[in-house]
Amino acid sequence: MSNSVVWRSRGVLGAVILCAVCMVYYHLVYFVPRAQEIRTAQGFGTGYSFGADFYPIWFTAREGLLQHRDPYSPEMTRKIQIGLFGRPLDAQHPAAPIDYRTFAYPAFTDILLWPLAILPFSVVRIVLALILAAVTALSIVLWLKALQLLAGPAMLTALILLTLSSYAVLEGLFAEQMGLLVGFLLAASLTALVRERLFLSGSLLALALIKPQMILLVALYLLCWACVRWRTRWPFVAGFFSVSALLLVSSLLVWPRWIQEWLRVMFGYRQYSTPPLASLLLGHQIGSRLGPILIAALLASALAVAWRMRHSSAASMEFALTLSFLLAITVITLLPGHAVYDHVLLLPGVIVIVLSWRNFAATRPFRVILAITALAVFWPWISAPIVIAIRPMLSHDLFVSKMLTLPIRTAASIPFGVCALLGLMMWREADKKTRNGNEAN
């Protein structure tokens, strides 16, 4: 490698480090304190904020397994709210509904994470933040292996730094969201699949059912993919359903009625959760009418793609693109619009695009969408240093109203750009396969 290339790589890596540090600084010094100010002004600021998304799991595991209490009961919801907000919610405070922060995970989540419930929450949230950061970084390595892609040391380091300093992951780490763990389990499952350790792959995918909405489309595709060649791929199905059954039976032994109670919570969650991005970005009036139609169309397209690609080899680009595309569709259609931390599902798609875009850049539409999406993706790291530099020059009110949210304004548009690019790449790959088949005939 020439000296110029070495210095260029070091320069790029140095810029990445600087931008990552600025983004972390912006999030911890400006964004999080402002969010806490708003919580306090609304009367919700005396409880836990760091680790707030994991607190219901920790508390219900501690109370449910040690005291045999129902994790979905109104009493448990009330105690969770006291821990998070300093008081229970009631109808006199319309900022959040009465059932807000009800334990909304499958009951076996408490069983899987029960060892953490032994520790005090003040210790757990620090340990868990380190664990989630480590597994998120490791998931990048696993995705590269699962997608059959290569990245040099400089590129790998840059990917890890940018991922850990992204708005989605920073929000996930601060809230200690289980979506980060699900992202890791998905990456580990697909890595095992590519290495033909099918039973292990299915077992790891079953563990990701702690957030079933995140893996629904991919799980359906992989089960269909496995059934196509049942004689050789049946261990994947066996691993998935055996571990799923073990989780289900063990949790039913502890809480016999948890399934119906969980379903009740999930249907109630829709009343105060934001709609998926496909509806949210259309606005309230249009989104409420056309949003469900758009979501149904996108899901139908995703299922059609999954069916068409059921014969793909696990080591093929088609397989990698299909998985990435289904995860991007999941972000847009099945997850709440506010759940930016679950955008970790876009990671395999971003990796595929970053490392493979040159093979698909022959068409002008692809190049235009790529440029727009790249700007949206990198915008937080571009604008965070600017926000930090300008902050001393502005009053508090002007900074909060005009500049504070500048680095995160593209967050909602990124999934659409990634989805569009992956769709074009899949179309180009299918077209190339068709042309090769015609030439062979």
Secondary structure, 3 states (H helix, E strand, C coil): CCHHHHHHHHHHHHHHHHHHHHHHHHHHHHHHHHHHHHHHHCCCCCCCCCCCCCHHHHHHHHHHHHHCCCCCCHHHHHHHHHHHHCCCCCCCCCCCCCCCCCCCCCCHHHHHCHHHHCCCHHHHHHHHHHHHHHHHHHHHHHHHHHCCCCCCHHHHHHHHHHHHCCHHHHHHHHHCCCHHHHHHHHHHHHHHHHCCCHHHHHHHHHHHHHCHHHHHHHHHHHHHHHHHCHHHHHHHHHHHHHHHHHHHHHHHHHCCCHHHHHHHHHHHHHHHCCCCHHHHCCCHHHHHHHHHHHHHHHHHHHHHHHHHCCCCCCCCHHHHHHHHHHHHHHHHHCCCCCCHHHHHHHHHHHHHHHHHHHHHCCCHHHHHHHHHHHHHHHHHHHHHHHHHHHHHHCCHHHHHHHHCCHHHCCCCCHHHHHHHHHHHHHHHHHHHHHHHHHHHC
